[in-house]
């Protein structure tokens, strides 16, 4: 009887240790591939200051500098929808349809570029170019936008605080810097980050299984880094024309429009997957509304792999764990200055 008790005592730790070892391997691999999401996406060219962020949050909601006074950043990137608008393609001034789906702005400053085809260098460049984008704000020139902005006299004090060294602080260039500073604070850490920081219980077993599968089958080859994407360009449709999988009615040539190089035909920036469960529809043209369907399409089109329902379900569980917390202040629309 004594021997039996000893044997049972020695065997009790074996199962938990085996599981713990597997969890540790998953955690270590995930840390290597993804890393920790920073609190802010800093920029040497545009240092973040409280004054810039305050101004940028106001300007994010400002419509009066668009050609018809209806468009602001928040129109295509409402915080209530996780900074995406849930449309296949956003609607700009004069009810113009934008050429591609509006991706979320949350964590967007951590990408190598902006826009699906990488034709905007960073969030500051995106904010500046949107002002003169025909389907966006639609202003005829930066100079015309400068004049409109300076006509809203209530902003002057805020620009002076944010850009105290500038002789003429109220400008579209500084508009872009303020918007950029605000957007650089829009990081959304969540349960996945707690897991990466050494708290394994923050993900359940199905989410951990999905994470392991995500890394094993090849998803992480493109969707790596703290944003789980946004770090490279890739052809959409390695296994064949992407529209055969998505059912897209319009063929988009991708980065070819930027570079003119045949090697960039149907190449797009790899989208980040943070908050992906909250930002449908998917792909550059918003052609797919179901995340489960998008997972299956990606496996077929990019990896030449057909996943069964259980595999898709496992990946779906993991991707849902990437939903994070939007900074509280960013969710509150500010009071804008009067003319």
Secondary structure, 3 states (H helix, E strand, C coil): CHHHHHHHHHHHHHHHHHHHHHHHHHHHHHHHHHCCCCCCCCCCCCCCCHHHHHHHHHHHCCCCCCCCCCCCHHHHCCHHHCCCCCCCCCECHHHCECCCCCCCCCCHHHCCCECCCCCECCHHHHHHHHHHCCCCCCCCCHHHHHHHHHCCHHHHHHHHHHCCCCCCCCCHHHHHHHHHHHHCCCCCCEHHHHHHCCCHHHCCHHHHHHHHHHHHHCHHHCCCCCCCCCCCEEECCCCCCCHHHHCCCCCCCECHHHHCCHHHCCEEECCCCCCHHHCCCECCCCCECCHHHHHHHHHHHHHCCCCCHHHHHHHHHHHHCCCECCCHHHHCCCCCCCC
